[in-house]
């Protein structure tokens, strides 16, 4: 092969200018849903391109901008600048309805605190799911109280400041009476008569209907 033929062959595979390679890398990273490695980028680029060198220029170009070129493991991606991440987040409030079992357990703790698990079960008339109590604790509406000075020293449960704050109460003494709960529509679950003491003995708790027991007491939230 003559020198002229060799020069012609090399020119056919001459890599595009570095500025053009930078544009190619930018386009791939912008369109890709997943980070890309330099090998993956070069496999798509014309022969002789150097993705790593193009990335150096691209990262420099995006310094201080709203998006930056970041390394993710062995790959690269275009991501929102760290200090502007708050613009991409959106807070939503999800309303979830407590199951009957959770409502009853929470009501017993609120009105009878400090109360043990055995006492909760005695008042409800059924066993209390560990998951129900644990999730009320995770919600930060219930916490552990002092152990009772009885055989076995069982742990007690009390409502938290977060519970009071959520319901706009200064203390547990401000919990509403039966008539207030009825007027607020909070007795739809038909709590058993023994669950709440009548304030001052004025309310007749026996007027509450005893509904069928909830078989789904393992679930904190209803459907």
C-alpha positions as CSV (number, residue, x, y, z in Angstrom):
1,X,0.0,0.0,0.0
2,X,1.4,3.4,-1.0
3,X,1.8,6.3,1.4
4,X,-1.0,8.1,-0.3
5,X,-3.4,5.2,0.1
6,X,-2.5,4.9,3.8
7,X,-3.1,8.6,4.3
8,X,-6.5,8.3,2.6
9,X,-7.5,5.4,4.9
10,X,-6.5,7.2,8.0
11,X,-8.5,10.3,7.0
12,X,-11.6,8.2,6.5
13,X,-11.5,7.3,10.3
14,X,-10.5,10.6,11.6
15,X,-12.3,11.4,14.8
16,X,-14.5,14.5,14.8
17,X,-13.3,17.6,16.6
18,X,-13.4,17.4,20.4
19,X,-16.1,20.1,20.6
20,X,-18.3,17.8,18.5
21,X,-17.5,14.8,20.7
22,X,-18.5,16.9,23.7
23,X,-21.9,17.5,22.1
24,X,-22.3,13.8,21.4
25,X,-21.6,12.9,25.0
26,X,-24.0,15.6,26.2
27,X,-26.8,14.3,24.0
28,X,-26.4,10.7,25.1
29,X,-26.3,11.6,28.8
30,X,-29.2,14.0,28.5
31,X,-31.4,11.4,26.7
32,X,-30.4,8.3,28.7
33,X,-32.5,7.2,31.7
34,X,-29.6,5.4,33.2
35,X,-25.9,6.4,33.8
36,X,-23.6,5.5,30.9
37,X,-20.0,4.4,31.0
38,X,-17.4,5.8,28.7
39,X,-17.2,2.5,26.9
40,X,-20.9,2.6,26.2
41,X,-20.6,6.1,24.9
42,X,-17.6,5.4,22.7
43,X,-19.5,2.3,21.2
44,X,-22.0,4.8,19.8
45,X,-19.6,7.5,18.7
46,X,-17.5,7.6,15.5
47,X,-14.3,5.7,15.4
48,X,-11.4,7.4,17.3
49,X,-13.6,9.4,19.7
50,X,-12.4,9.8,23.3
51,X,-15.5,10.0,25.6
52,X,-13.4,10.5,28.7
53,X,-11.7,13.6,27.3
54,X,-15.0,14.9,26.0
55,X,-16.4,14.5,29.5
56,X,-13.7,16.7,31.0
57,X,-14.9,19.5,28.7
58,X,-18.6,18.8,29.4
59,X,-18.1,18.8,33.2
60,X,-16.3,22.1,33.0
61,X,-19.1,23.6,30.9
62,X,-21.7,22.6,33.4
63,X,-19.9,23.9,36.5
64,X,-22.2,26.2,38.5
65,X,-25.2,25.5,36.3
66,X,-28.6,24.1,37.3
67,X,-27.5,20.6,36.2
68,X,-24.1,18.9,36.5
69,X,-22.3,16.0,35.1
70,X,-21.7,13.5,37.9
71,X,-20.0,10.1,38.2
72,X,-22.2,7.3,39.3
73,X,-20.0,4.3,40.1
74,X,-18.2,3.6,36.8
75,X,-20.7,5.5,34.8
76,X,-21.7,9.1,34.2
77,X,-25.0,11.0,34.3
78,X,-26.5,14.5,34.1
79,X,-28.2,15.3,37.4
80,X,-29.8,18.3,39.1
81,X,-27.3,20.4,41.1
82,X,-27.2,19.3,44.7
83,X,-28.2,22.7,46.1
84,X,-31.3,22.9,43.8
85,X,-32.6,19.4,44.7
86,X,-35.4,21.0,46.8
87,X,-37.0,22.3,43.6
88,X,-37.6,18.8,42.4
89,X,-39.3,17.5,45.5
90,X,-43.0,17.8,46.2
91,X,-44.6,17.0,49.5
92,X,-48.0,15.5,49.6
93,X,-50.2,14.6,52.5
94,X,-51.7,11.1,52.3
95,X,-54.8,10.6,54.4
96,X,-55.1,7.0,55.7
97,X,-58.0,5.7,57.7
98,X,-57.2,3.9,60.9
99,X,-58.6,0.4,61.2
100,X,-61.2,-0.3,63.9
101,X,-58.6,-2.3,65.9
102,X,-56.2,0.6,65.9
103,X,-58.8,3.1,66.8
104,X,-60.0,1.0,69.7
105,X,-56.4,0.3,71.0
106,X,-55.5,4.0,70.7
107,X,-58.7,5.1,72.5
108,X,-58.1,2.7,75.4
109,X,-54.5,3.9,75.8
110,X,-55.6,7.5,75.7
111,X,-58.4,7.2,78.2
112,X,-56.9,4.6,80.5
113,X,-53.2,5.4,80.4
114,X,-50.9,4.2,81.7
115,X,-52.3,0.8,80.6
116,X,-50.7,-2.6,80.0
117,X,-51.3,-4.9,77.0
118,X,-53.2,-7.3,79.3
119,X,-55.5,-4.4,80.4
120,X,-56.1,-3.4,76.8
121,X,-57.0,-6.9,75.9
122,X,-59.3,-7.1,79.0
123,X,-61.1,-4.0,78.0
124,X,-61.4,-4.9,74.3
125,X,-62.3,-8.5,75.0
126,X,-59.9,-9.8,72.4
127,X,-56.2,-10.1,72.0
128,X,-54.2,-7.1,70.8
129,X,-52.0,-7.5,67.7
130,X,-48.4,-6.7,68.4
131,X,-48.3,-5.1,65.0
132,X,-51.1,-2.7,65.8
133,X,-49.3,-1.4,68.9
134,X,-45.9,-1.3,67.2
135,X,-47.3,0.8,64.3
136,X,-49.0,3.2,66.7
137,X,-45.6,3.6,68.3
138,X,-44.0,4.2,64.9
139,X,-46.5,6.9,64.2
140,X,-45.3,8.5,67.5
141,X,-48.8,8.6,68.9
142,X,-48.0,6.0,71.6
143,X,-44.9,5.4,73.7
144,X,-43.8,3.1,76.5
145,X,-44.6,4.3,80.0
146,X,-43.3,3.2,83.3
147,X,-43.5,-0.5,84.2
148,X,-46.2,-1.4,86.7
149,X,-45.3,-2.4,90.2
150,X,-47.1,-5.7,89.8
151,X,-45.8,-9.3,89.3
152,X,-43.7,-9.4,86.2
153,X,-43.5,-5.6,86.1
154,X,-45.4,-5.3,82.7
155,X,-44.7,-2.3,80.5
156,X,-47.4,0.3,80.1
157,X,-48.4,2.5,77.2
158,X,-49.3,6.2,77.1
159,X,-50.0,8.7,74.4
160,X,-47.3,11.0,73.2
161,X,-47.0,14.8,72.9
162,X,-47.3,14.2,69.2
163,X,-50.7,12.6,69.7
164,X,-51.8,15.6,71.7
165,X,-50.4,18.1,69.2
166,X,-52.1,16.2,66.3
167,X,-55.5,16.5,68.0
168,X,-55.0,20.0,69.4
169,X,-55.0,18.9,73.0
170,X,-53.0,20.4,75.8
171,X,-53.0,17.3,77.9
172,X,-54.8,13.9,78.1
173,X,-57.3,15.5,80.5
174,X,-58.6,17.5,77.5
175,X,-59.8,14.4,75.7
176,X,-63.4,14.8,74.5
177,X,-66.3,13.2,76.3
178,X,-68.8,10.8,74.7
179,X,-71.2,13.5,73.5
180,X,-68.3,15.5,71.8
181,X,-67.1,12.3,70.1
182,X,-70.5,11.6,68.8
183,X,-71.0,15.1,67.5
184,X,-67.7,15.0,65.8
185,X,-68.6,11.7,64.1
186,X,-65.8,9.8,65.7
187,X,-67.9,6.9,67.0
188,X,-68.6,5.2,63.7
189,X,-66.6,2.2,64.8
190,X,-69.0,1.6,67.7
191,X,-66.5,1.3,70.5
192,X,-67.4,-1.1,73.3
193,X,-68.9,0.6,76.5
194,X,-65.9,-0.2,78.6
195,X,-63.4,1.6,76.4
196,X,-64.0,5.2,77.6
197,X,-64.9,6.4,81.0
198,X,-67.8,8.8,81.0
199,X,-66.6,12.3,82.2
200,X,-68.0,12.9,85.6
201,X,-70.4,10.0,85.1
202,X,-72.6,12.2,82.9
203,X,-72.6,10.1,79.8
204,X,-74.3,6.7,79.5
205,X,-71.8,4.5,77.7
206,X,-74.2,1.6,77.6
207,X,-76.0,3.4,74.7
208,X,-73.2,2.3,72.4
209,X,-73.9,-0.6,70.2
210,X,-71.7,-3.7,70.4
211,X,-70.7,-4.3,66.8
212,X,-69.1,-7.5,65.5
213,X,-65.5,-8.0,66.4
214,X,-63.0,-6.9,63.8
215,X,-61.1,-10.0,62.4
216,X,-58.6,-7.7,60.7
217,X,-57.0,-6.4,63.8
218,X,-53.5,-7.2,62.5
219,X,-53.8,-4.2,60.2
220,X,-53.3,-0.7,61.4
221,X,-55.1,0.9,58.5
222,X,-58.4,0.0,57.0
223,X,-59.0,-0.4,53.3
